[in-house]
Amino acid sequence: MRFFLIFKHYKNNVENQFDKKIKVIRSDKGEEYEAQFGESCFQNDIIHQTTAPYSSSQNDITEYKN
């Protein structure tokens, strides 16, 4: 639940600051927020791409920055 509220806040900030809509978001298949998050993405026309959990090879940019 907390993740979902943080995402909503992040989404609003990004869209207000840059005057652009979030089109795609990528995450692992975390079951703890999948239902609510997926519904929110569907309602806002955001493509939710999922990767296999614990697979750093599918998260190239994120893993590179870390």
N, CA, C and O atoms as a MOPAC input file, in Angstrom:
PM7 MOZYME 1SCF
protein

 N      0.82800 1    -1.19500 1     0.00000 1
 C      0.00000 1     0.00000 1     0.00000 1
 C      0.87300 1     1.25900 1     0.00000 1
 O      0.59100 1     2.21300 1    -0.72500 1
 N      1.93200 1     1.25600 1     0.81500 1
 C      2.78900 1     2.44000 1     0.87700 1
 C      3.46900 1     2.69200 1    -0.46800 1
 O      3.59400 1     3.84200 1    -0.89000 1
 N      3.90900 1     1.63500 1    -1.14300 1
 C      4.53400 1     1.79000 1    -2.45400 1
 C      3.58800 1     2.46300 1    -3.42700 1
 O      3.99100 1     3.33400 1    -4.19900 1
 N      2.34000 1     2.06000 1    -3.38900 1
 C      1.34800 1     2.59600 1    -4.31000 1
 C      1.16300 1     4.10100 1    -4.08800 1
 O      1.05800 1     4.85600 1    -5.05500 1
 N      1.12200 1     4.54000 1    -2.84200 1
 C      0.97400 1     5.96800 1    -2.54100 1
 C      2.20400 1     6.76000 1    -2.99100 1
 O      2.08200 1     7.87200 1    -3.50600 1
 N      3.37700 1     6.18000 1    -2.79200 1
 C      4.60300 1     6.83500 1    -3.23300 1
 C      4.62200 1     6.95300 1    -4.74900 1
 O      5.01700 1     7.98600 1    -5.28800 1
 N      4.19500 1     5.89300 1    -5.44200 1
 C      4.16300 1     5.94500 1    -6.90200 1
 C      3.20400 1     7.01900 1    -7.38900 1
 O      3.53400 1     7.75400 1    -8.31900 1
 N      2.03700 1     7.12700 1    -6.79100 1
 C      1.07200 1     8.15400 1    -7.20100 1
 C      1.66800 1     9.55600 1    -7.03200 1
 O      1.49700 1    10.41900 1    -7.89200 1
 N      2.35900 1     9.76600 1    -5.92800 1
 C      3.00200 1    11.05400 1    -5.68200 1
 C      4.09600 1    11.31300 1    -6.72500 1
 O      4.18900 1    12.41400 1    -7.26800 1
 N      4.91300 1    10.31200 1    -7.00100 1
 C      5.97600 1    10.41800 1    -8.00500 1
 C      5.38700 1    10.72200 1    -9.38200 1
 O      5.87000 1    11.60600 1   -10.08800 1
 N      4.35800 1     9.99700 1    -9.75200 1
 C      3.71200 1    10.18400 1   -11.05400 1
 C      3.19800 1    11.61200 1   -11.20200 1
 O      3.41300 1    12.24600 1   -12.23500 1
 N      2.52800 1    12.11700 1   -10.18600 1
 C      2.00700 1    13.48200 1   -10.24300 1
 C      3.13200 1    14.50300 1   -10.36100 1
 O      3.02300 1    15.45500 1   -11.13400 1
 N      4.20400 1    14.31900 1    -9.60800 1
 C      5.34100 1    15.24800 1    -9.66800 1
 C      5.98600 1    15.26100 1   -11.05200 1
 O      6.24500 1    16.32700 1   -11.61000 1
 N      6.24300 1    14.08300 1   -11.60100 1
 C      6.88400 1    13.99800 1   -12.91600 1
 C      6.00800 1    14.64200 1   -13.97700 1
 O      6.49800 1    15.41800 1   -14.79700 1
 N      4.73100 1    14.33200 1   -13.97200 1
 C      3.84600 1    14.86700 1   -14.99600 1
 C      3.65800 1    16.37400 1   -14.86000 1
 O      3.48600 1    17.05600 1   -15.87000 1
 N      3.68500 1    16.90700 1   -13.65600 1
 C      3.55500 1    18.34700 1   -13.47500 1
 C      4.83500 1    19.08800 1   -13.83200 1
 O      4.77600 1    20.14200 1   -14.46500 1
 N      5.98300 1    18.56300 1   -13.44200 1
 C      7.24800 1    19.24700 1   -13.68900 1
 C      7.64100 1    19.25800 1   -15.15600 1
 O      8.12300 1    20.27100 1   -15.66300 1
 N      7.44000 1    18.15100 1   -15.83600 1
 C      7.92400 1    18.02600 1   -17.20600 1
 C      6.81500 1    18.14500 1   -18.25300 1
 O      7.08900 1    18.12700 1   -19.45300 1
 N      5.56900 1    18.26500 1   -17.80200 1
 C      4.42600 1    18.37300 1   -18.71300 1
 C      4.40100 1    17.22200 1   -19.71900 1
 O      4.08400 1    17.41300 1   -20.89300 1
 N      4.73400 1    16.04700 1   -19.24600 1
 C      4.71900 1    14.81500 1   -20.05000 1
 C      4.03700 1    13.72400 1   -19.24800 1
 O      3.99400 1    13.78300 1   -18.01900 1
 N      3.51400 1    12.74500 1   -19.93000 1
 C      2.86600 1    11.60800 1   -19.28200 1
 C      3.84600 1    10.44000 1   -19.22000 1
 O      4.64200 1    10.23700 1   -20.13600 1
 N      3.78000 1     9.68000 1   -18.13600 1
 C      4.56700 1     8.44900 1   -18.03500 1
 C      3.91600 1     7.42700 1   -18.94900 1
 O      2.71500 1     7.17300 1   -18.85500 1
 N      4.71100 1     6.84200 1   -19.83300 1
 C      4.16500 1     5.89400 1   -20.80600 1
 C      4.46000 1     4.44900 1   -20.44000 1
 O      3.61800 1     3.57300 1   -20.63700 1
 N      5.66000 1     4.19100 1   -19.90500 1
 C      6.08700 1     2.82800 1   -19.60000 1
 C      6.79300 1     2.82600 1   -18.25400 1
 O      7.54500 1     3.74500 1   -17.93200 1
 N      6.54300 1     1.78800 1   -17.47800 1
 C      7.26900 1     1.59700 1   -16.22700 1
 C      7.63700 1     0.12700 1   -16.12600 1
 O      6.85200 1    -0.74600 1   -16.49900 1
 N      8.83100 1    -0.14300 1   -15.62000 1
 C      9.31400 1    -1.52400 1   -15.53700 1
 C      9.59400 1    -1.86100 1   -14.07900 1
 O     10.18900 1    -1.07000 1   -13.34700 1
 N      9.16000 1    -3.04100 1   -13.67100 1
 C      9.40900 1    -3.50600 1   -12.30400 1
 C      9.52900 1    -5.02300 1   -12.31000 1
 O      9.19500 1    -5.68400 1   -13.29300 1
 N     10.01400 1    -5.56400 1   -11.18800 1
 C     10.00900 1    -7.01900 1   -11.06900 1
 C      8.58300 1    -7.44700 1   -10.69500 1
 O      7.73000 1    -6.60200 1   -10.42500 1
 N      8.34000 1    -8.70900 1   -10.68100 1
 C      6.98100 1    -9.19900 1   -10.40500 1
 C      6.73100 1    -9.28500 1    -8.91200 1
 O      6.45300 1   -10.36000 1    -8.38100 1
 N      6.83200 1    -8.14400 1    -8.23400 1
 C      6.58000 1    -8.10500 1    -6.79400 1
 C      5.10500 1    -8.30300 1    -6.51000 1
 O      4.28700 1    -7.45100 1    -6.85600 1
 N      4.76300 1    -9.39400 1    -5.89600 1
 C      3.36700 1    -9.72900 1    -5.63800 1
 C      2.71500 1    -8.78800 1    -4.62900 1
 O      1.48900 1    -8.69100 1    -4.58200 1
 N      3.52000 1    -8.09200 1    -3.82000 1
 C      2.94500 1    -7.30000 1    -2.74800 1
 C      2.17700 1    -6.07900 1    -3.24300 1
 O      1.35100 1    -5.53800 1    -2.50800 1
 N      2.43000 1    -5.63400 1    -4.47200 1
 C      1.71700 1    -4.45900 1    -4.96900 1
 C      1.15400 1    -4.65000 1    -6.36000 1
 O      0.66900 1    -3.69300 1    -6.96300 1
 N      1.20500 1    -5.82900 1    -6.86900 1
 C      0.86300 1    -6.08500 1    -8.26700 1
 C     -0.57700 1    -5.70900 1    -8.62700 1
 O     -0.79700 1    -5.08800 1    -9.66700 1
 N     -1.55500 1    -6.06500 1    -7.80500 1
 C     -2.96100 1    -5.84600 1    -8.15000 1
 C     -3.29500 1    -4.35700 1    -8.23900 1
 O     -3.80600 1    -3.90000 1    -9.26100 1
 N     -3.01700 1    -3.60800 1    -7.19400 1
 C     -3.34000 1    -2.19000 1    -7.18300 1
 C     -2.52500 1    -1.41900 1    -8.20700 1
 O     -3.05200 1    -0.54200 1    -8.89200 1
 N     -1.26200 1    -1.73700 1    -8.31300 1
 C     -0.37300 1    -1.05400 1    -9.23300 1
 C     -0.78800 1    -1.31600 1   -10.67700 1
 O     -0.81700 1    -0.39600 1   -11.49400 1
 N     -1.10500 1    -2.55400 1   -10.98800 1
 C     -1.53600 1    -2.90700 1   -12.34100 1
 C     -2.81600 1    -2.19800 1   -12.73800 1
 O     -2.95300 1    -1.74900 1   -13.87600 1
 N     -3.74700 1    -2.09400 1   -11.81500 1
 C     -5.01000 1    -1.39600 1   -12.08100 1
 C     -4.75800 1     0.09300 1   -12.31800 1
 O     -5.36100 1     0.69100 1   -13.21000 1
 N     -3.87600 1     0.68700 1   -11.52800 1
 C     -3.55100 1     2.10300 1   -11.69300 1
 C     -2.89600 1     2.35100 1   -13.05100 1
 O     -3.21600 1     3.32700 1   -13.72900 1
 N     -1.98700 1     1.47500 1   -13.44300 1
 C     -1.33900 1     1.60500 1   -14.74600 1
 C     -2.37000 1     1.49900 1   -15.86900 1
 O     -2.31900 1     2.26500 1   -16.83100 1
 N     -3.28700 1     0.57100 1   -15.75100 1
 C     -4.32100 1     0.38500 1   -16.76500 1
 C     -5.18600 1     1.63700 1   -16.88900 1
 O     -5.48500 1     2.07700 1   -17.99900 1
 N     -5.58800 1     2.21000 1   -15.76200 1
 C     -6.44400 1     3.39900 1   -15.76700 1
 C     -5.73300 1     4.61700 1   -16.35000 1
 O     -6.37800 1     5.48500 1   -16.93800 1
 N     -4.41400 1     4.69000 1   -16.19600 1
 C     -3.65600 1     5.85000 1   -16.66500 1
 C     -2.93500 1     5.60800 1   -17.98600 1
 O     -2.09000 1     6.41000 1   -18.38400 1
 N     -3.25700 1     4.51400 1   -18.66900 1
 C     -2.64100 1     4.15900 1   -19.95500 1
 C     -1.12000 1     4.06700 1   -19.86700 1
 O     -0.40900 1     4.54000 1   -20.75300 1
 N     -0.63100 1     3.45500 1   -18.79100 1
 C      0.79600 1     3.22100 1   -18.61300 1
 C      1.07100 1     1.74100 1   -18.87900 1
 O      0.39600 1     0.87200 1   -18.32600 1
 N      2.04200 1     1.46300 1   -19.70700 1
 C      2.41800 1     0.07900 1   -19.98800 1
 C      3.30400 1    -0.40100 1   -18.85100 1
 O      4.34900 1     0.19500 1   -18.58800 1
 N      2.91000 1    -1.45600 1   -18.18200 1
 C      3.66800 1    -2.00300 1   -17.06100 1
 C      4.42300 1    -3.22600 1   -17.54400 1
 O      3.83300 1    -4.28500 1   -17.75700 1
 N      5.73000 1    -3.07900 1   -17.71600 1
 C      6.57600 1    -4.18600 1   -18.13400 1
 C      7.15500 1    -4.83700 1   -16.88400 1
 O      7.62300 1    -4.15300 1   -15.97400 1
 N      7.11700 1    -6.14800 1   -16.85000 1
 C      7.67100 1    -6.85400 1   -15.69800 1
 C      8.89100 1    -7.66600 1   -16.11800 1
 O      8.96600 1    -8.17000 1   -17.23900 1
 N      9.82800 1    -7.78000 1   -15.21300 1
 C     11.01800 1    -8.59300 1   -15.44300 1
 C     11.00500 1    -9.73700 1   -14.44400 1
 O     10.22200 1    -9.74100 1   -13.49400 1
 N     11.86000 1   -10.68200 1   -14.66200 1
 C     11.98300 1   -11.78000 1   -13.71400 1
 C     12.63700 1   -11.25400 1   -12.43700 1
 O     13.60800 1   -10.50000 1   -12.51100 1
 N     12.13000 1   -11.63300 1   -11.28100 1
 C     12.73500 1   -11.15400 1   -10.03400 1
 C     14.20200 1   -11.56900 1    -9.90800 1
 O     14.59000 1   -12.66200 1   -10.31900 1
 N     14.99200 1   -10.68800 1    -9.34100 1
 C     16.41200 1   -10.92500 1    -9.06200 1
 C     17.23900 1   -11.19400 1   -10.32100 1
 O     18.23000 1   -11.92200 1   -10.26900 1
 N     16.83800 1   -10.61300 1   -11.44000 1
 C     17.60700 1   -10.79700 1   -12.67300 1
 C     18.20300 1    -9.44900 1   -13.07200 1
 O     17.54700 1    -8.64700 1   -13.73600 1
 N     19.41600 1    -9.21000 1   -12.67700 1
 C     20.04800 1    -7.92500 1   -12.96000 1
 C     20.30400 1    -7.72100 1   -14.45000 1
 O     20.42900 1    -6.58200 1   -14.89900 1
 N     20.38400 1    -8.78100 1   -15.20800 1
 C     20.64400 1    -8.63700 1   -16.63500 1
 C     19.47900 1    -7.97800 1   -17.36800 1
 O     19.67900 1    -7.38700 1   -18.42900 1
 N     18.28100 1    -8.06800 1   -16.82600 1
 C     17.12900 1    -7.42500 1   -17.45400 1
 C     16.96900 1    -5.98200 1   -16.97500 1
 O     16.14300 1    -5.24500 1   -17.51400 1
 N     17.72900 1    -5.57900 1   -15.99200 1
 C     17.65100 1    -4.22700 1   -15.45500 1
 C     18.95000 1    -3.49500 1   -15.70200 1
 O     19.53200 1    -2.93400 1   -14.77400 1
 N     19.41100 1    -3.49200 1   -16.93600 1
 C     20.72800 1    -2.98800 1   -17.27200 1
 C     21.00400 1    -1.58500 1   -16.73800 1
 O     22.00200 1    -1.38000 1   -16.04800 1
 N     20.15500 1    -0.63000 1   -17.03600 1
 C     20.41900 1     0.75800 1   -16.66600 1
 C     20.39800 1     0.93100 1   -15.15400 1
 O     21.28000 1     1.57900 1   -14.59200 1
 N     19.40500 1     0.36100 1   -14.49600 1
 C     19.31000 1     0.49400 1   -13.05100 1
 C     20.49700 1    -0.13600 1   -12.37000 1
 O     21.08500 1     0.46500 1   -11.47100 1
 N     20.85600 1    -1.31600 1   -12.77100 1
 C     21.98500 1    -2.00100 1   -12.14800 1
 C     23.29800 1    -1.27200 1   -12.44800 1
 O     24.19700 1    -1.24800 1   -11.60800 1
 N     23.40900 1    -0.68900 1   -13.61800 1
 C     24.61500 1     0.05200 1   -13.96100 1
 C     24.78000 1     1.26700 1   -13.04300 1
 O     25.88000 1     1.54800 1   -12.56700 1
 N     23.67900 1     1.98200 1   -12.79900 1
 C     23.73500 1     3.18000 1   -11.94600 1
 C     24.01500 1     2.81600 1   -10.50000 1
 O     24.64500 1     3.59600 1    -9.78500 1
 N     23.56700 1     1.66000 1   -10.05300 1
 C     23.81600 1     1.26600 1    -8.67100 1
 C     25.23700 1     0.79700 1    -8.52100 1
 O     25.65000 1     0.41900 1    -7.42500 1

